Amino acid sequence: MALSHFDKDGNAHMVDVSAKDVTARVAIARSHVRMSGATLAMVSEGRARKGDVLGVARLAGIMAAKRCADLIPLCHPLPISNVTLDLSVDAELPGIRIEATVKTTGQTGVEMEALTAASVAALTVYDMLKAAEKSMEIGGIRVVLKDGGKSGRYEAT
């Protein structure tokens, strides 16, 4: 299978999407931040010194999705129509579960925007809590749904 971000000579290039149809597209990505029960209690009880951990991480994820093309060299700047981030406390993890949903109507998908949103939200959770626990672990970053465009629908199993 040929990789679309390389030309016939193996040089990296931006994919030409001008011939693609404009379609509604959506992508959902997830991540998580694993932490101790004590650190998680700080979040759920609102005792984090830097403030509203989940609220700040939500905003950071939204901002990150909008800036994806500035961060990933071959991403197309896209007119994003919606970004939502759901952050939830999970005592079983223990930690914070993050789900980012990004939508657009365009000629290319928003998987990278969703992955960037989920990643930056997780990094923000870490930043907000690092004074309490430096050993937190960020993981599980992946696309769980992509829909729209020529390749159709993908759902992680």
Backbone as numpy.savetxt, mean C-alpha at the origin, in Angstrom:
# Nx Ny Nz CAx CAy CAz Cx Cy Cz
8.27 -15.70 -20.25 7.43 -14.52 -20.25 8.32 -13.27 -20.25
8.05 -12.37 -21.16 8.80 -11.12 -21.24 8.30 -10.14 -20.18
9.23 -9.39 -19.62 8.87 -8.37 -18.64 8.65 -7.05 -19.37
7.55 -6.41 -19.08 7.15 -5.22 -19.83 8.00 -3.98 -19.57
8.75 -3.95 -18.49 9.55 -2.76 -18.18 10.96 -2.82 -18.79
11.19 -3.78 -19.69 12.47 -3.88 -20.39 12.22 -3.95 -21.89
13.03 -3.21 -22.65 12.88 -3.25 -24.11 13.58 -4.49 -24.66
13.61 -4.63 -25.99 14.18 -5.82 -26.62 15.67 -5.98 -26.35
16.34 -4.88 -25.98 17.77 -4.92 -25.67 18.04 -5.08 -24.17
16.98 -5.19 -23.37 17.14 -5.36 -21.93 17.26 -4.07 -21.14
17.00 -2.94 -21.79 17.06 -1.66 -21.10 15.72 -1.35 -20.43
15.80 -0.81 -19.22 14.58 -0.41 -18.50 13.93 0.76 -19.23
12.59 0.71 -19.32 11.85 1.80 -19.94 10.44 1.83 -19.38
9.79 2.99 -19.54 8.40 3.12 -19.13 7.52 2.47 -20.19
6.58 1.66 -19.76 5.67 0.97 -20.68 4.76 1.98 -21.35
4.60 1.84 -22.66 3.69 2.71 -23.41 2.28 2.16 -23.27
1.42 2.88 -22.55 0.04 2.43 -22.33 -0.96 3.18 -23.21
-0.46 3.96 -24.16 -1.35 4.83 -24.94 -2.37 4.05 -25.77
-2.09 2.82 -26.14 -3.04 2.03 -26.93 -4.02 1.24 -26.07
-3.82 1.25 -24.75 -4.71 0.50 -23.85 -6.03 1.24 -23.67
-7.08 0.46 -23.45 -8.39 1.03 -23.17 -8.42 1.65 -21.78
-9.19 2.71 -21.65 -9.45 3.32 -20.35 -10.54 2.49 -19.68
-10.23 1.92 -18.53 -11.21 1.11 -17.80 -11.14 1.45 -16.31
-12.19 1.09 -15.60 -12.18 1.22 -14.14 -11.23 0.17 -13.59
-10.39 0.57 -12.67 -9.39 -0.33 -12.10 -9.36 -0.16 -10.58
-9.08 -1.26 -9.89 -8.98 -1.24 -8.44 -7.89 -2.22 -8.02
-7.20 -1.88 -6.96 -6.23 -2.80 -6.37 -6.33 -2.69 -4.85
-6.17 -3.83 -4.19 -6.14 -3.87 -2.73 -4.84 -4.54 -2.32
-4.13 -3.91 -1.41 -2.89 -4.46 -0.86 -2.98 -4.48 0.65
-2.28 -5.43 1.24 -2.27 -5.55 2.70 -0.85 -5.57 3.23
-0.74 -5.20 4.49 0.51 -5.31 5.25 0.12 -5.44 6.71
1.11 -5.66 7.54 0.86 -5.67 8.98 2.11 -5.25 9.73
1.91 -4.82 10.96 3.01 -4.50 11.86 2.81 -5.34 13.11
3.73 -6.26 13.33 3.68 -7.12 14.52 4.43 -6.42 15.65
3.84 -6.46 16.83 4.44 -5.79 18.00 4.05 -6.53 19.27
4.61 -6.13 20.36 4.27 -6.75 21.64 2.86 -6.35 22.06
2.28 -7.14 22.92 0.96 -6.82 23.46 0.95 -5.49 24.18
2.05 -5.17 24.87 2.12 -3.91 25.61 2.09 -2.71 24.66
2.82 -2.82 23.54 2.82 -1.72 22.57 1.46 -1.61 21.91
0.86 -2.74 21.60 -0.47 -2.72 20.99 -1.49 -2.08 21.93
-1.36 -2.33 23.21 -2.26 -1.72 24.20 -2.12 -0.20 24.19
-0.91 0.30 23.99 -0.72 1.75 23.88 -1.54 2.33 22.74
-1.57 1.60 21.62 -2.32 2.06 20.45 -3.82 2.01 20.75
-4.29 0.86 21.19 -5.73 0.68 21.37 -6.29 1.54 22.51
-5.45 1.89 23.47 -5.88 2.75 24.57 -5.58 4.22 24.33
-4.99 4.56 23.19 -4.70 5.96 22.85 -3.59 6.57 23.69
-2.62 5.74 24.12 -1.56 6.25 24.99 -0.23 6.49 24.27
-0.21 6.38 22.94 1.04 6.60 22.21 1.44 8.07 22.33
2.71 8.32 22.64 3.17 9.69 22.88 3.04 10.61 21.67
3.17 10.04 20.46 3.11 10.88 19.26 1.68 11.15 18.81
0.70 10.53 19.47 -0.69 10.82 19.13 -1.44 9.66 18.51
-2.37 9.97 17.64 -3.27 9.01 17.01 -2.53 8.18 15.96
-1.99 7.04 16.36 -1.16 6.21 15.50 -1.93 5.80 14.24
-3.11 5.29 14.39 -3.86 4.78 13.24 -4.30 5.91 12.31
-4.70 7.04 12.88 -5.10 8.18 12.06 -3.96 8.75 11.24
-2.80 8.89 11.87 -1.64 9.43 11.16 -1.19 8.44 10.08
-1.17 7.15 10.40 -0.77 6.13 9.42 -1.75 6.10 8.24
-3.03 6.27 8.51 -4.04 6.31 7.43 -3.74 7.46 6.48
-3.49 8.64 7.03 -3.19 9.80 6.19 -1.88 9.60 5.41
-0.89 9.02 6.04 0.39 8.77 5.37 0.20 7.82 4.19
-0.62 6.79 4.38 -0.88 5.85 3.30 -1.59 6.50 2.13
-2.56 7.35 2.42 -3.28 8.07 1.36 -2.30 8.97 0.59
-1.50 9.71 1.32 -0.51 10.59 0.68 0.47 9.79 -0.16
0.89 8.64 0.33 1.86 7.81 -0.39 1.30 7.30 -1.70
0.04 6.86 -1.70 -0.57 6.38 -2.94 -0.54 7.47 -4.01
-0.79 8.70 -3.60 -0.82 9.82 -4.54 0.58 10.17 -5.05
1.62 9.74 -4.35 3.00 10.08 -4.73 3.78 8.90 -5.30
3.10 7.82 -5.59 3.76 6.59 -6.03 4.68 6.82 -7.22
4.23 7.54 -8.22 5.04 7.78 -9.42 6.31 8.56 -9.10
6.34 9.31 -8.00 7.54 10.03 -7.59 8.55 9.09 -6.93
8.08 7.95 -6.44 8.93 7.03 -5.69 9.42 5.84 -6.51
8.57 5.33 -7.38 8.88 4.14 -8.17 9.18 4.62 -9.59
10.43 4.48 -10.06 10.86 5.14 -11.29 10.02 4.91 -12.53
9.47 3.73 -12.76 8.77 3.46 -14.00 7.25 3.45 -13.87
6.74 3.91 -12.74 5.28 4.01 -12.56 4.74 5.22 -13.30
3.55 5.05 -13.86 2.88 6.16 -14.52 2.18 7.01 -13.46
2.22 8.34 -13.59 1.40 9.17 -12.71 -0.06 8.96 -13.10
-0.89 8.64 -12.13 -2.28 8.28 -12.42 -3.26 9.23 -11.73
-4.39 9.44 -12.36 -5.45 10.22 -11.71 -6.23 9.29 -10.76
-5.82 9.27 -9.53 -6.44 8.38 -8.55 -7.80 8.95 -8.17
-8.82 8.10 -8.24 -10.16 8.56 -7.90 -10.54 8.28 -6.45
-9.86 7.31 -5.81 -10.16 7.02 -4.41 -9.04 6.22 -3.79
-8.73 6.53 -2.53 -7.80 5.75 -1.72 -8.43 5.59 -0.35
-8.53 4.36 0.11 -8.97 4.13 1.48 -7.98 3.22 2.17
-7.78 3.48 3.43 -6.92 2.63 4.26 -7.70 2.22 5.49
-7.75 0.93 5.70 -8.36 0.39 6.91 -7.25 -0.16 7.78
-7.14 0.37 8.97 -6.15 -0.10 9.94 -6.90 -0.66 11.13
-6.54 -1.87 11.53 -7.26 -2.49 12.64 -6.29 -3.14 13.62
-6.66 -3.05 14.87 -5.91 -3.68 15.95 -6.25 -5.17 15.94
-5.22 -6.01 15.95 -5.41 -7.46 15.94 -4.63 -8.05 17.11
-5.33 -8.42 18.16 -4.69 -8.97 19.36 -4.05 -10.33 19.09
-4.55 -11.05 18.10 -3.99 -12.37 17.78 -2.62 -12.26 17.12
-2.38 -11.19 16.36 -1.11 -11.02 15.64 0.07 -11.00 16.60
0.22 -10.31 17.61 -0.45 -9.05 17.93 0.12 -7.91 17.09
-0.76 -6.98 16.74 -0.30 -5.83 15.98 -1.41 -5.14 15.23
-1.01 -4.44 14.17 -1.92 -3.66 13.36 -1.98 -4.29 11.96
-3.19 -4.54 11.49 -3.40 -5.02 10.12 -3.82 -3.82 9.27
-3.26 -3.76 8.07 -3.49 -2.62 7.18 -3.99 -3.12 5.83
-5.05 -2.49 5.34 -5.55 -2.80 4.00 -5.74 -1.49 3.25
-5.11 -1.39 2.09 -5.19 -0.19 1.25 -5.94 -0.53 -0.04
-6.93 0.28 -0.37 -7.69 0.12 -1.61 -7.51 1.38 -2.43
-7.12 1.20 -3.70 -6.91 2.34 -4.59 -7.72 2.10 -5.86
-8.39 3.17 -6.32 -9.20 3.09 -7.53 -8.80 4.19 -8.51
-8.97 3.88 -9.79 -8.77 4.87 -10.85 -9.58 4.43 -12.06
-9.71 5.34 -12.98 -10.20 5.02 -14.32 -9.09 5.46 -15.24
-8.44 4.48 -15.86 -7.27 4.82 -16.66 -6.81 3.68 -17.53
-5.57 3.81 -18.01 -5.00 2.86 -18.96 -4.02 1.89 -18.32
-3.81 2.02 -17.02 -2.93 1.08 -16.33 -3.42 0.93 -14.89
-3.02 -0.16 -14.26 -3.54 -0.50 -12.94 -2.91 0.27 -11.80
-3.47 0.06 -10.61 -3.04 0.79 -9.41 -2.46 -0.14 -8.33
-1.89 -1.27 -8.77 -1.30 -2.18 -7.79 -0.15 -1.52 -7.02
0.70 -0.80 -7.74 1.85 -0.17 -7.08 1.40 0.90 -6.10
0.34 1.62 -6.44 -0.18 2.63 -5.53 -0.73 2.00 -4.26
-1.43 0.88 -4.40 -1.95 0.18 -3.23 -0.82 -0.39 -2.37
0.18 -0.97 -3.02 1.33 -1.50 -2.27 2.09 -0.38 -1.55
2.24 0.75 -2.22 2.94 1.89 -1.61 2.15 2.40 -0.41
0.84 2.50 -0.55 -0.01 2.96 0.56 0.10 2.03 1.76
0.01 0.72 1.53 0.09 -0.25 2.63 1.46 -0.24 3.28
2.50 -0.07 2.48 3.87 -0.04 3.00 4.14 1.20 3.84
3.77 2.36 3.32 4.03 3.62 4.03 3.17 3.70 5.30
1.96 3.19 5.26 1.14 3.16 6.47 1.84 2.31 7.54
2.39 1.17 7.14 3.10 0.31 8.09 4.36 1.01 8.62
5.10 1.66 7.75 6.28 2.40 8.19 5.92 3.51 9.16
4.78 4.14 8.94 4.32 5.21 9.83 3.94 4.66 11.20
3.28 3.51 11.23 2.99 2.87 12.51 4.30 2.63 13.25
5.29 2.10 12.55 6.60 1.86 13.18 7.17 3.17 13.72
7.16 4.21 12.90 7.72 5.49 13.31 7.02 6.05 14.55
5.71 5.91 14.58 4.93 6.45 15.70 5.20 5.70 17.01
5.64 4.45 16.91 5.79 3.60 18.10 7.21 3.16 18.39
8.17 3.56 17.59 9.54 3.06 17.75 10.17 3.40 19.10
9.73 4.48 19.72 10.27 4.81 21.05 9.86 3.76 22.08
8.71 3.15 21.86 8.22 2.12 22.79 8.79 0.75 22.46
9.01 0.47 21.15 9.46 -0.87 20.76 10.17 -0.82 19.41
11.47 -1.00 19.44 12.24 -0.99 18.21 12.20 -2.32 17.47
11.76 -3.37 18.12 11.77 -4.71 17.52 10.51 -5.06 16.74
9.64 -4.08 16.49 8.43 -4.36 15.70 8.83 -4.89 14.33
7.95 -5.70 13.76 8.22 -6.32 12.47 7.14 -5.93 11.47
7.56 -5.44 10.31 6.65 -5.12 9.21 6.65 -6.30 8.26
5.46 -6.74 7.85 5.42 -7.89 6.94 4.11 -8.00 6.20
4.01 -9.11 5.46 2.78 -9.44 4.77 2.40 -8.50 3.65
3.36 -7.75 3.11 3.04 -6.77 2.08 2.78 -7.50 0.77
1.51 -7.39 0.29 1.17 -8.07 -0.96 -0.14 -7.54 -1.54
-0.29 -7.75 -2.83 -1.54 -7.44 -3.51 -2.49 -8.60 -3.28
-3.69 -8.31 -2.81 -4.68 -9.36 -2.59 -5.82 -9.30 -3.62
-5.93 -8.17 -4.32 -6.93 -8.06 -5.38 -6.49 -7.02 -6.39
-6.69 -7.34 -7.64 -6.46 -6.41 -8.74 -7.55 -6.68 -9.75
-8.24 -5.63 -10.20 -9.31 -5.83 -11.17 -9.30 -4.69 -12.17
-9.65 -5.03 -13.41 -9.73 -4.05 -14.48 -8.61 -4.22 -15.48
-8.82 -3.72 -16.66 -7.81 -3.81 -17.70 -7.83 -5.13 -18.44
-6.88 -5.27 -19.36 -6.81 -6.43 -20.24 -6.58 -7.73 -19.48
-5.79 -7.69 -18.42 -5.47 -8.92 -17.70 -6.60 -9.36 -16.75
-7.61 -8.51 -16.59 -8.79 -8.91 -15.81 -8.58 -8.91 -14.31
-9.17 -9.90 -13.68 -9.22 -9.95 -12.21 -8.18 -10.94 -11.65
-7.52 -10.51 -10.59 -6.61 -11.37 -9.84 -7.03 -11.29 -8.38
-7.19 -12.42 -7.75 -7.45 -12.48 -6.30 -6.46 -13.45 -5.68
-5.78 -13.00 -4.64 -4.85 -13.88 -3.94 -5.63 -14.98 -3.23
-5.01 -16.12 -3.14 -5.67 -17.25 -2.45 -5.10 -17.43 -1.07
